[in-house]
């Protein structure tokens, strides 16, 4: 309904009788996933299930106060639906399970239509991996429902899942509780591998050996993660990733096929004449008591100003960060274009995760992944040249980070041209740090994903959008650009700036650009970054 950008600039509030049937962690999951539509925030009215959750997690005093004020402050006022900017109605009585993907979370397939869709596609029907958990769809309720399906399969004579099955609990308390109640043991007995309470395979943190990743072997995986962008899970752009509920993932793990419909289809039990047909699992929103997991919290030192951080200069994983330089007057004059991004460019395209995460503490090294998965319109979107660009000085083709670094070392500032919803997906700070570190000044796009736009501002980059999105199409290889109206005293909130384009044919044309800077954010830009501005404010400069 909203796709991956339909919530930008909006606060989503759920209301109606269906809210009362949701547990607190189910609401939290929905709010968590509202980031996938680009919303600023997402809220539910206070409910009895929220009170139960607060009490179960040792916050009974908060529950009591919430119950006191729920009618006055925490639930919608009568007639409030007349004041919403938009209303989208979802009839839960007719809503069926969906499977979304591959390659984007808004390619949605109702379960009743999935079999036909798969038949008419080139997506592999066999599931190579099934995965439950990570930060989303990994609550106690989710793991309990997953174990219910495992129990159904075991009772029917299916003792093991058919494909590799991995489960990542949502927190240490959830892991400990599921362990204490025997949920994790039942999953292990069925063949599941219980992973740590971390991102894990969702961001590619696993050593995948079942398919030829480097050889780009085409395969299908299914998960209850919240994102399924190209190459996100394993660096393989040919992995077709589908996202759905934990119950659906579990059913696929037993069937081994993405075209399996657990509502109408059944699975043969080997060695018998019987077949397993799943029934919808029972739902228990909360355990009898949450078990306390291992407490790994370490309190920070009160005053660390006197401490020195010593890092081995030979380390390839840790590097001391140096503050970015303040805004340089004239830095947006006659800039080459590093890349004209074609199509979807998520933060996974800008700064892939997985094996790169070992360099998170070393900005120089992790910057070697910048735009590694991006498609370049200057290279006709050739999939074999993902992450490459044409050097604006010598015309040679090279990986993007090498060209950017060479321009930086020559003291040449550069910019990026992007498409719709640039920076969609994970709020990955490195996706904003890397272009700044490698000498970028501005990123000019048709539209931004909200969080990435803010992250760019925090690092002292200029995120700008075409007032006329069609001007994106006019940008050509070899163009050089100048930004007019961005210097101090010129750039103000809600005031447009101008992009002046110098073509290779020695003609010029102009495009108006919008920005979303506030007065405070403009101070970040002038200081060189939000951190620089905070430091200046604290020191009284």
C-alpha positions as CSV (number, residue, x, y, z in Angstrom):
1,X,0.0,0.0,0.0
2,X,2.7,2.5,1.0
3,X,5.7,0.8,-0.7
4,X,9.2,1.6,0.6
5,X,8.8,5.4,0.5
6,X,5.1,6.1,1.0
7,X,5.6,6.9,4.7
8,X,8.2,9.6,4.3
9,X,7.4,12.7,6.2
10,X,4.6,11.0,8.0
11,X,3.8,9.7,11.4
12,X,1.8,6.4,11.2
13,X,-0.8,5.8,13.9
14,X,-2.8,2.6,14.0
15,X,-6.3,2.6,15.4
16,X,-9.4,0.5,15.3
17,X,-10.7,-2.7,17.0
18,X,-7.9,-4.8,15.5
19,X,-5.4,-3.2,17.8
20,X,-6.8,-4.8,20.9
21,X,-6.0,-8.3,19.5
22,X,-2.2,-7.6,19.3
23,X,0.3,-8.2,22.0
24,X,2.8,-5.5,22.9
25,X,5.7,-7.2,21.1
26,X,3.6,-7.7,17.9
27,X,2.9,-3.9,18.0
28,X,6.6,-3.3,18.5
29,X,7.4,-5.4,15.5
30,X,5.0,-3.5,13.3
31,X,6.4,-0.2,14.5
32,X,10.0,-1.4,13.9
33,X,9.1,-2.4,10.4
34,X,7.5,1.0,9.7
35,X,11.0,2.2,8.9
36,X,10.6,0.2,5.7
37,X,8.0,2.6,4.4
38,X,10.1,5.6,5.4
39,X,7.9,6.9,8.2
40,X,9.2,9.3,10.8
41,X,7.5,7.4,13.6
42,X,4.8,4.8,14.2
43,X,2.5,4.5,17.2
44,X,-0.3,2.4,18.7
45,X,-2.8,3.6,21.3
46,X,-2.2,2.3,24.8
47,X,-3.8,-1.1,25.3
48,X,-4.2,-3.8,28.0
49,X,-1.5,-5.9,26.4
50,X,1.0,-3.0,26.8
51,X,0.1,-2.9,30.5
52,X,0.7,-6.7,30.8
53,X,4.0,-6.4,29.0
54,X,5.2,-3.6,31.3
55,X,4.2,-5.6,34.4
56,X,5.9,-8.7,33.1
57,X,9.1,-6.8,32.5
58,X,9.3,-5.4,36.0
59,X,7.8,-2.0,35.1
60,X,4.6,-2.4,37.0
61,X,4.8,1.2,38.3
62,X,4.8,2.5,34.7
63,X,1.8,0.3,33.9
64,X,-0.1,1.7,36.8
65,X,0.5,5.3,35.7
66,X,-0.3,4.4,32.1
67,X,-3.6,2.9,33.2
68,X,-4.5,6.0,35.2
69,X,-4.0,8.3,32.2
70,X,-4.9,6.0,29.3
71,X,-8.3,7.6,28.5
72,X,-7.0,11.2,28.8
73,X,-3.6,10.9,27.1
74,X,-2.8,7.6,25.6
75,X,-5.8,6.7,23.4
76,X,-7.3,8.6,20.5
77,X,-9.8,11.3,21.2
78,X,-13.4,10.8,20.0
79,X,-13.7,11.9,16.3
80,X,-9.9,12.0,15.8
81,X,-10.2,10.0,12.6
82,X,-11.7,13.2,11.0
83,X,-8.3,14.9,11.5
84,X,-5.9,12.5,9.9
85,X,-4.2,13.5,6.6
86,X,-4.7,10.0,5.2
87,X,-6.5,6.9,6.3
88,X,-5.8,3.4,5.0
89,X,-8.1,0.7,6.1
90,X,-6.9,-2.9,6.5
91,X,-9.6,-5.5,7.0
92,X,-8.0,-8.1,9.3
93,X,-10.9,-10.6,8.6
94,X,-9.9,-10.8,5.0
95,X,-6.1,-10.3,5.3
96,X,-4.1,-13.4,4.3
97,X,-0.4,-14.2,4.9
98,X,2.0,-12.5,2.4
99,X,5.4,-13.3,1.1
100,X,7.5,-10.3,0.0
101,X,10.4,-10.3,-2.5
102,X,12.8,-10.9,-3.9
103,X,15.2,-7.9,-3.7
104,X,12.8,-5.4,-2.1
105,X,10.4,-5.6,0.8
106,X,7.5,-4.0,-1.1
107,X,7.2,-6.7,-3.8
108,X,4.3,-8.3,-2.1
109,X,2.6,-11.6,-2.9
110,X,-0.6,-12.8,-1.2
111,X,-0.1,-16.5,-0.2
112,X,-3.1,-17.5,-2.4
113,X,-1.3,-16.1,-5.5
114,X,2.3,-17.0,-4.6
115,X,2.3,-20.4,-6.4
116,X,1.2,-18.9,-9.7
117,X,3.6,-16.0,-9.3
118,X,6.5,-18.4,-8.7
119,X,5.5,-20.5,-11.7
120,X,5.6,-17.5,-14.0
121,X,9.0,-16.3,-12.7
122,X,12.6,-17.4,-12.9
123,X,13.1,-17.5,-9.1
124,X,14.4,-20.9,-7.9
125,X,11.5,-22.8,-6.2
126,X,13.7,-24.8,-3.8
127,X,14.6,-23.0,-0.6
128,X,18.3,-23.1,0.3
129,X,18.0,-21.6,3.8
130,X,15.2,-20.6,6.2
131,X,15.9,-18.0,8.9
132,X,13.9,-16.7,11.8
133,X,14.8,-13.8,14.0
134,X,17.4,-11.0,14.2
135,X,16.0,-7.6,15.4
136,X,12.5,-8.2,13.9
137,X,10.0,-11.0,14.4
138,X,12.1,-12.5,17.1
139,X,10.1,-12.0,20.3
140,X,9.0,-14.7,22.7
141,X,5.7,-14.9,21.0
142,X,7.4,-15.4,17.6
143,X,9.6,-18.2,18.9
144,X,6.7,-19.8,20.7
145,X,4.6,-20.0,17.5
146,X,7.6,-21.3,15.6
147,X,8.0,-24.1,18.2
148,X,4.3,-24.9,17.9
149,X,4.7,-25.7,14.2
150,X,7.8,-27.8,15.1
151,X,5.6,-29.7,17.6
152,X,3.0,-30.3,14.9
153,X,5.6,-31.7,12.5
154,X,7.1,-34.0,15.2
155,X,3.7,-35.3,16.1
156,X,3.0,-36.2,12.5
157,X,6.3,-38.0,12.2
158,X,8.5,-35.3,10.6
159,X,11.4,-35.0,13.1
160,X,13.7,-32.8,11.0
161,X,13.3,-29.7,8.8
162,X,14.2,-30.2,5.1
163,X,16.5,-27.3,4.7
164,X,19.1,-25.5,6.9
165,X,17.1,-23.5,9.5
166,X,18.6,-20.8,11.6
167,X,17.1,-18.9,14.5
168,X,18.3,-15.6,16.1
169,X,16.5,-14.7,19.4
170,X,15.7,-11.0,19.7
171,X,17.5,-10.4,22.9
172,X,19.4,-12.1,25.7
173,X,16.3,-12.2,27.9
174,X,14.3,-13.8,25.1
175,X,17.0,-16.3,24.5
176,X,17.3,-17.2,28.2
177,X,13.5,-17.4,28.5
178,X,13.1,-19.6,25.4
179,X,15.9,-21.8,26.7
180,X,14.4,-22.2,30.1
181,X,11.0,-23.2,28.6
182,X,12.5,-25.8,26.3
183,X,11.6,-23.8,23.1
184,X,15.2,-23.7,21.9
185,X,15.7,-27.3,22.7
186,X,12.7,-28.3,20.5
187,X,14.0,-26.2,17.7
188,X,17.5,-27.8,17.9
189,X,16.0,-31.2,18.0
190,X,14.3,-30.4,14.7
191,X,17.6,-29.4,13.1
192,X,17.6,-25.6,13.8
193,X,20.9,-23.8,14.5
194,X,20.4,-21.3,17.3
195,X,22.5,-18.2,16.6
196,X,23.6,-15.3,18.9
197,X,21.2,-12.5,19.6
198,X,22.7,-10.4,16.8
199,X,22.1,-9.3,13.3
200,X,23.7,-12.5,11.9
201,X,22.7,-13.5,8.4
202,X,20.4,-10.6,8.0
203,X,23.4,-8.4,7.3
204,X,25.6,-11.2,5.9
205,X,27.4,-12.2,9.1
206,X,27.8,-15.9,8.4
207,X,30.1,-18.1,6.5
208,X,27.9,-19.4,3.7
209,X,29.2,-22.5,2.0
210,X,26.0,-24.3,0.7
211,X,26.0,-22.3,-2.5
212,X,28.7,-20.8,-4.7
213,X,28.5,-17.2,-3.5
214,X,31.5,-15.9,-5.5
215,X,30.2,-17.7,-8.6
216,X,26.8,-16.0,-8.1
217,X,24.9,-19.2,-7.9
218,X,21.2,-18.4,-8.1
219,X,19.2,-19.6,-5.1
220,X,16.3,-18.8,-2.9
221,X,16.3,-18.0,0.9
222,X,13.3,-17.1,3.1
223,X,13.4,-15.2,6.3
224,X,11.4,-13.2,8.9
225,X,14.0,-10.4,8.6
226,X,12.8,-6.9,7.7
227,X,15.0,-6.3,4.7
228,X,15.9,-8.4,1.6
229,X,17.9,-6.1,-0.7
230,X,20.2,-7.4,-3.4
231,X,23.2,-9.2,-2.0
232,X,22.4,-8.1,1.6
233,X,22.5,-11.5,3.2
234,X,25.5,-13.1,1.5
235,X,27.1,-10.7,-1.0
236,X,25.5,-12.7,-3.8
237,X,23.3,-10.6,-6.1
238,X,21.7,-13.8,-7.4
239,X,20.3,-14.8,-4.0
240,X,16.5,-14.3,-4.2
241,X,15.5,-13.3,-0.7
242,X,11.9,-13.4,0.5
243,X,10.6,-12.1,3.8
244,X,7.5,-13.3,5.7
245,X,6.4,-14.2,9.2
246,X,8.2,-16.6,11.4
247,X,5.4,-19.2,11.1
248,X,5.6,-19.1,7.3
249,X,9.4,-19.4,7.4
250,X,9.1,-22.5,9.6
251,X,6.6,-24.1,7.2
252,X,8.9,-23.4,4.3
253,X,11.7,-25.0,6.3
254,X,9.8,-28.3,6.4
255,X,8.4,-28.1,2.8
256,X,11.7,-27.0,1.3
257,X,9.9,-25.0,-1.4
258,X,8.8,-21.4,-1.7
259,X,5.6,-22.3,-3.6
260,X,4.3,-24.3,-0.6
261,X,1.0,-23.0,0.8
262,X,0.7,-24.2,4.5
263,X,-3.0,-23.4,4.5
264,X,-4.0,-25.7,1.6
265,X,-0.9,-27.9,0.9
266,X,0.4,-30.8,2.9
267,X,3.8,-32.6,3.2
268,X,4.3,-36.3,2.8
269,X,5.7,-38.1,5.9
270,X,8.5,-40.4,4.7
271,X,7.9,-44.1,5.3
272,X,4.2,-43.7,5.9
273,X,1.0,-43.0,4.0
274,X,0.2,-40.0,6.1
275,X,0.7,-36.3,5.3
276,X,1.2,-33.3,7.5
277,X,-1.0,-30.3,7.1
278,X,-0.1,-27.4,9.4
279,X,-2.8,-25.6,11.5
280,X,-2.3,-22.0,12.6
281,X,-0.2,-22.1,15.8
282,X,-1.5,-21.0,19.2
283,X,-0.2,-17.7,20.3
284,X,1.0,-16.9,23.8
285,X,1.9,-13.2,24.0
286,X,4.1,-13.5,27.2
287,X,5.9,-16.2,29.1
288,X,5.0,-17.0,32.7
289,X,8.1,-15.1,33.7
290,X,11.0,-13.7,31.7
291,X,14.4,-15.3,32.6
292,X,17.3,-13.0,33.2
293,X,20.0,-13.6,30.6
294,X,23.6,-12.9,31.1
295,X,24.2,-9.3,32.0
296,X,27.0,-8.0,29.7
297,X,26.4,-4.3,30.4
298,X,29.5,-2.3,31.3
299,X,28.9,1.2,32.8
300,X,30.9,4.0,31.0
301,X,33.6,5.9,32.9
302,X,32.2,9.1,34.3
303,X,35.0,11.4,33.1
304,X,37.2,9.9,30.4
305,X,38.8,13.1,29.2
306,X,42.1,12.1,30.9
307,X,42.2,8.7,29.1
308,X,44.4,8.1,26.1
309,X,43.3,5.6,23.4
310,X,46.3,3.6,22.2
311,X,45.8,1.8,18.9
312,X,48.4,-0.4,17.2
313,X,49.3,1.6,14.0
314,X,49.6,-1.7,12.2
315,X,45.9,-2.6,12.9
316,X,43.7,-3.0,9.9
317,X,40.5,-3.1,12.1
318,X,41.0,0.0,14.4
319,X,41.8,3.6,13.4
320,X,41.6,6.8,15.4
321,X,39.0,9.1,13.8
322,X,40.1,12.6,12.9
323,X,37.4,15.4,13.0
324,X,36.2,16.4,9.5
325,X,37.3,19.9,8.4
326,X,34.8,22.7,8.6
327,X,33.0,23.9,5.5
328,X,35.4,25.1,2.9
329,X,34.2,28.2,0.9
330,X,34.1,27.4,-2.8
331,X,34.2,23.6,-2.3
332,X,31.2,23.1,-4.6
333,X,32.7,24.8,-7.6
334,X,33.3,22.8,-10.8
335,X,32.8,19.4,-9.3
336,X,33.1,16.2,-11.2
337,X,30.3,13.6,-10.8
338,X,31.6,10.4,-9.2
339,X,28.7,8.3,-10.2
340,X,25.1,8.7,-11.5
341,X,23.3,6.0,-9.6
342,X,20.7,4.1,-11.6
343,X,17.7,2.7,-9.7
344,X,17.4,1.4,-6.2
345,X,20.4,2.3,-4.0
346,X,20.0,1.3,-0.4
347,X,22.5,1.6,2.4
348,X,23.5,-2.0,1.5
349,X,24.5,-0.8,-1.9
350,X,26.3,2.2,-0.5
351,X,28.1,0.4,2.4
352,X,27.6,-3.4,2.3
353,X,27.8,-5.3,5.6
354,X,28.7,-8.9,6.1
355,X,32.5,-9.5,5.9
356,X,33.1,-5.7,5.8
357,X,31.9,-5.4,9.4
358,X,35.3,-6.4,10.8
359,X,36.5,-3.0,9.5
360,X,33.8,-0.9,11.3
361,X,36.5,0.6,13.5
362,X,38.8,1.5,10.5
363,X,37.2,4.2,8.3
364,X,40.0,4.0,5.7
365,X,39.5,0.3,5.1
366,X,35.8,0.0,5.3
367,X,35.6,2.9,2.8
368,X,36.8,0.3,0.3
369,X,33.2,-0.9,0.1
370,X,31.7,2.4,-0.8
371,X,29.0,2.0,-3.5
372,X,30.3,-1.5,-4.2
373,X,26.8,-2.7,-5.2
374,X,25.6,0.5,-6.9
375,X,24.5,0.5,-10.6
376,X,26.1,3.3,-12.6
377,X,23.9,4.9,-15.3
378,X,27.2,6.1,-17.0
379,X,28.0,2.5,-17.6
380,X,24.5,1.7,-18.9
381,X,23.7,-0.1,-15.6
382,X,25.9,-3.1,-16.6
383,X,25.5,-5.6,-13.8
384,X,29.1,-6.8,-14.4
385,X,30.3,-3.3,-13.6
386,X,28.5,-2.8,-10.3
387,X,30.5,-0.6,-8.0
388,X,32.6,0.9,-10.9
389,X,32.7,4.3,-12.5
390,X,34.6,6.3,-15.1
391,X,37.4,8.4,-13.8
392,X,36.5,12.0,-14.7
393,X,40.1,12.9,-15.4
394,X,41.5,10.1,-17.5
395,X,38.3,8.3,-18.7
396,X,39.5,4.9,-17.3
397,X,37.0,2.5,-15.6
398,X,37.8,1.6,-12.0
399,X,36.1,0.7,-8.7
400,X,34.3,3.7,-7.2
401,X,36.2,4.0,-4.0
402,X,39.6,4.1,-5.9
403,X,38.4,6.9,-8.1
404,X,37.0,8.8,-5.1
405,X,40.2,8.4,-3.2
406,X,42.3,9.5,-6.1
407,X,40.2,12.7,-6.5
408,X,40.4,13.3,-2.7
409,X,44.2,13.0,-2.8
410,X,44.3,15.5,-5.6
411,X,42.1,17.9,-3.5
412,X,39.3,17.6,-6.0
413,X,35.8,17.7,-4.4
414,X,33.2,15.5,-6.1
415,X,29.4,14.8,-5.9
416,X,27.0,11.9,-6.5
417,X,23.8,12.0,-8.5
418,X,21.2,9.6,-7.3
419,X,17.7,8.2,-8.1
420,X,14.5,7.8,-6.1
421,X,14.6,7.0,-2.3
422,X,18.4,7.0,-2.1
423,X,19.7,5.5,1.1
424,X,16.7,3.3,1.8
425,X,17.1,0.5,4.4
426,X,19.4,0.2,7.4
427,X,20.3,3.4,9.2
428,X,24.0,2.6,8.5
429,X,26.3,5.4,9.7
430,X,29.1,4.3,7.5
431,X,27.0,4.9,4.4
432,X,27.3,8.6,5.3
433,X,30.8,8.6,6.7
434,X,32.4,7.0,3.7
435,X,31.5,9.6,1.0
436,X,32.5,12.4,3.4
437,X,35.8,10.7,4.2
438,X,36.7,10.1,0.5
439,X,36.2,13.7,-0.4
440,X,32.6,14.0,-1.3
441,X,30.7,17.3,-0.8
442,X,27.1,16.8,-2.1
443,X,24.7,14.1,-3.0
444,X,21.9,15.2,-5.4
445,X,19.0,12.9,-5.9
446,X,15.4,12.6,-7.0
447,X,14.5,11.8,-3.4
448,X,16.1,10.5,-0.1
449,X,15.2,8.0,2.5
450,X,14.7,10.1,5.6
451,X,17.2,8.5,8.0
452,X,20.1,8.5,5.5
453,X,19.4,12.1,4.6
454,X,19.8,13.1,8.2
455,X,22.9,10.9,8.6
456,X,24.5,12.8,5.6
457,X,23.8,16.1,7.3
458,X,25.4,14.9,10.5
459,X,28.6,14.1,8.7
460,X,28.8,17.5,6.9
461,X,27.6,16.3,3.5
462,X,25.1,18.3,1.4
463,X,22.0,16.2,0.7
464,X,19.9,17.9,-2.0
465,X,16.9,16.9,-4.2
466,X,15.9,17.9,-7.7
467,X,12.9,20.3,-7.6
468,X,12.1,18.8,-11.0
469,X,12.9,15.0,-10.8
470,X,13.2,14.9,-14.6
471,X,16.4,16.9,-14.4
472,X,18.1,13.7,-13.2
473,X,17.8,12.4,-16.8
474,X,19.6,15.4,-18.2
475,X,22.8,14.7,-16.3
476,X,25.4,13.1,-18.6
477,X,28.8,11.6,-18.3
478,X,31.5,14.2,-18.3
479,X,29.3,17.0,-16.9
480,X,30.8,19.2,-14.2
481,X,28.6,20.9,-11.7
482,X,28.6,24.0,-9.4
483,X,26.2,24.7,-6.5
484,X,25.1,28.2,-6.2
485,X,23.6,29.6,-3.0
486,X,25.2,27.2,-0.5
487,X,27.7,29.5,1.2
488,X,27.1,30.9,4.7
489,X,24.5,33.7,4.6
490,X,23.1,32.4,1.3
491,X,21.7,29.0,2.3
492,X,18.6,29.2,4.6
493,X,15.8,26.8,5.6
494,X,13.3,26.3,2.7
495,X,15.4,28.4,0.3
496,X,16.3,26.6,-2.9
497,X,19.8,26.4,-4.2
498,X,20.8,26.2,-7.9
499,X,22.8,23.4,-9.7
500,X,24.7,24.8,-12.6
501,X,25.7,22.1,-15.1
502,X,28.6,22.5,-17.5
503,X,28.4,19.9,-20.3
504,X,31.2,18.4,-22.3
505,X,29.8,20.3,-25.3
506,X,30.6,23.5,-23.3
507,X,27.0,24.5,-22.8
508,X,25.4,25.2,-19.4
509,X,22.0,24.7,-17.9
510,X,20.6,25.1,-14.4
511,X,18.4,23.0,-12.1
512,X,16.7,24.2,-8.9
513,X,17.4,22.0,-5.9
514,X,15.5,21.6,-2.6
515,X,16.9,20.8,0.8
516,X,15.4,20.1,4.3
517,X,18.0,21.8,6.5
518,X,16.9,23.5,9.7
519,X,18.9,26.4,11.3
520,X,20.6,24.0,13.7
521,X,21.5,21.5,10.9
522,X,23.1,24.3,8.9
523,X,25.4,24.8,11.9
524,X,26.4,21.2,11.5
525,X,27.3,21.9,7.9
526,X,29.4,24.9,8.6
527,X,31.2,23.2,11.5
528,X,32.0,20.2,9.3
529,X,29.8,17.7,11.2
530,X,27.3,17.5,14.0
531,X,30.0,16.2,16.4
532,X,32.2,19.2,15.5
533,X,29.3,21.6,16.3
534,X,28.5,19.8,19.6
535,X,32.2,20.1,20.6
536,X,32.2,23.8,19.7
537,X,29.0,24.3,21.7
538,X,30.4,22.6,24.8
539,X,33.7,24.4,24.6
540,X,31.9,27.7,24.2
541,X,33.4,28.6,20.9
